[in-house]
Amino acid sequence: MKKLFAVLMALLMAVTVTCAALAEETSADGAEVPVFSGLAGGWQAAENGEITEEVQKVFDKGLEGLVGVSYTPVLYLGSQVVAGTNHAILCQASVVVPDAVPYWAIVFLYEDLQGNVTLMNIAPFDFGQLCTYGAAE
């Protein structure tokens, strides 16, 4: 589980750094300059990935009323401060039918400043795509 967390955190940090490197600001003379300091709006990796009581409450609010697939939060990946907070949570998912094969998904939730939670996206996650060591070319 620690290796999984490390891989996911590295992936999340790489995306954050890439987005920050592509961001630009306008200087006083009107020229666009890259922004490398202060990742305002960037994703912040979770310190330990624990599904705390607070994270569980946000998760439950966001998936309330969702039917057909059962999602079990496994790892809190991180958050992004916007006009509220975006959350990314790795889940084990399973279609609610007999003998369903579980799979992994990342659930993205938005929590507004009033505490309302909206399900933004559910992205299936294939661990096999992360490691191509030894893969045929």
C-alpha positions as CSV (number, residue, x, y, z in Angstrom):
1,M,0.0,0.0,0.0
2,K,2.9,2.4,0.7
3,K,4.3,1.8,-2.8
4,L,0.9,2.5,-4.3
5,F,0.7,5.7,-2.3
6,A,4.2,6.8,-3.3
7,V,3.4,6.2,-7.0
8,L,0.2,8.1,-6.9
9,M,1.7,11.0,-5.0
10,A,4.5,11.2,-7.5
11,L,2.0,11.2,-10.3
12,L,-0.1,13.9,-8.6
13,M,3.0,16.1,-8.0
14,A,4.2,15.7,-11.6
15,V,0.8,16.9,-12.8
16,T,1.0,19.9,-10.4
17,V,4.5,20.9,-11.4
18,T,3.6,20.6,-15.1
19,C,0.6,22.8,-14.7
20,A,2.6,25.3,-12.7
21,A,5.3,25.4,-15.3
22,L,2.8,26.1,-18.0
23,A,1.1,28.9,-16.1
24,E,2.0,32.4,-17.1
25,E,1.5,35.9,-15.6
26,T,1.7,39.3,-17.3
27,S,4.6,41.5,-16.0
28,A,4.3,45.3,-15.6
29,D,5.6,45.8,-19.1
30,G,2.9,43.5,-20.6
31,A,5.3,40.6,-21.3
32,E,4.1,37.1,-20.3
33,V,6.4,35.4,-17.9
34,P,6.3,31.8,-16.5
35,V,5.1,31.3,-12.9
36,F,7.2,28.9,-10.9
37,S,6.6,30.0,-7.4
38,G,3.5,29.5,-5.3
39,L,1.2,26.8,-6.7
40,A,-2.0,28.7,-6.1
41,G,-4.8,26.4,-7.2
42,G,-2.3,23.5,-7.5
43,W,-3.1,20.1,-6.1
44,Q,-1.6,19.4,-2.6
45,A,-0.7,15.8,-2.0
46,A,-2.1,14.3,1.2
47,E,0.4,13.8,4.0
48,N,-0.4,10.2,4.7
49,G,-3.5,9.2,2.6
50,E,-5.6,8.4,5.6
51,I,-9.4,8.4,5.1
52,T,-10.2,10.6,8.1
53,E,-13.7,11.1,9.5
54,E,-13.8,14.5,7.7
55,V,-12.8,13.0,4.4
56,Q,-15.4,10.2,4.9
57,K,-18.2,12.7,5.5
58,V,-17.3,14.6,2.3
59,F,-17.1,11.4,0.4
60,D,-20.5,10.2,1.7
61,K,-22.1,13.6,0.8
62,G,-20.7,13.5,-2.7
63,L,-21.9,10.0,-3.5
64,E,-25.2,10.2,-1.8
65,G,-27.9,8.8,-4.0
66,L,-25.4,7.2,-6.5
67,V,-26.6,3.7,-7.4
68,G,-25.3,0.9,-9.5
69,V,-21.7,0.9,-8.3
70,S,-20.3,0.7,-4.8
71,Y,-17.3,2.8,-4.0
72,T,-15.1,2.2,-1.0
73,P,-12.6,4.9,-0.2
74,V,-9.1,3.5,0.2
75,L,-6.6,6.4,0.0
76,Y,-7.0,10.2,0.2
77,L,-4.8,11.4,-2.6
78,G,-5.0,15.2,-2.0
79,S,-6.8,18.4,-2.4
80,Q,-6.9,21.6,-4.4
81,V,-8.0,24.9,-3.0
82,V,-10.3,26.8,-5.4
83,A,-13.5,28.7,-4.4
84,G,-14.0,25.8,-2.0
85,T,-11.9,22.5,-2.2
86,N,-11.5,19.8,-4.8
87,H,-10.7,16.3,-3.3
88,A,-9.2,13.3,-5.0
89,I,-9.9,9.9,-3.4
90,L,-8.7,6.5,-4.7
91,C,-11.5,3.9,-4.3
92,Q,-12.2,0.3,-4.8
93,A,-15.3,0.1,-7.0
94,S,-17.6,-2.7,-7.8
95,V,-20.7,-2.9,-9.9
96,V,-23.6,-3.9,-7.7
97,V,-24.3,-7.3,-9.3
98,P,-23.5,-10.8,-8.2
99,D,-19.9,-11.9,-8.8
100,A,-18.8,-8.4,-10.0
101,V,-15.1,-8.0,-10.5
102,P,-13.8,-5.0,-8.4
103,Y,-11.7,-2.3,-10.0
104,W,-10.0,0.9,-9.0
105,A,-11.3,4.4,-9.6
106,I,-10.4,7.9,-8.5
107,V,-13.3,9.9,-7.3
108,F,-13.1,13.7,-7.7
109,L,-15.4,15.8,-5.4
110,Y,-15.9,19.5,-5.1
111,E,-16.8,20.9,-1.6
112,D,-18.1,24.5,-1.8
113,L,-17.6,27.1,0.9
114,Q,-21.0,26.3,2.4
115,G,-20.1,22.6,2.8
116,N,-22.2,21.3,-0.1
117,V,-20.4,18.5,-2.0
118,T,-20.7,17.8,-5.7
119,L,-19.4,14.7,-7.5
120,M,-17.2,16.1,-10.3
121,N,-15.8,12.9,-12.0
122,I,-15.1,9.3,-11.5
123,A,-12.0,8.1,-13.4
124,P,-11.3,4.4,-13.7
125,F,-7.7,3.8,-12.8
126,D,-5.5,1.0,-14.3
127,F,-2.4,0.3,-12.2
128,G,-1.0,-1.7,-15.1
129,Q,-0.6,1.5,-17.2
130,L,1.7,3.0,-14.6
131,C,4.4,0.4,-15.0
132,T,5.7,-0.5,-18.5
133,Y,8.9,-2.1,-17.3
134,G,9.5,-5.2,-19.4
135,A,6.6,-4.4,-21.7
136,A,7.0,-5.4,-25.3
137,E,7.7,-2.4,-27.6
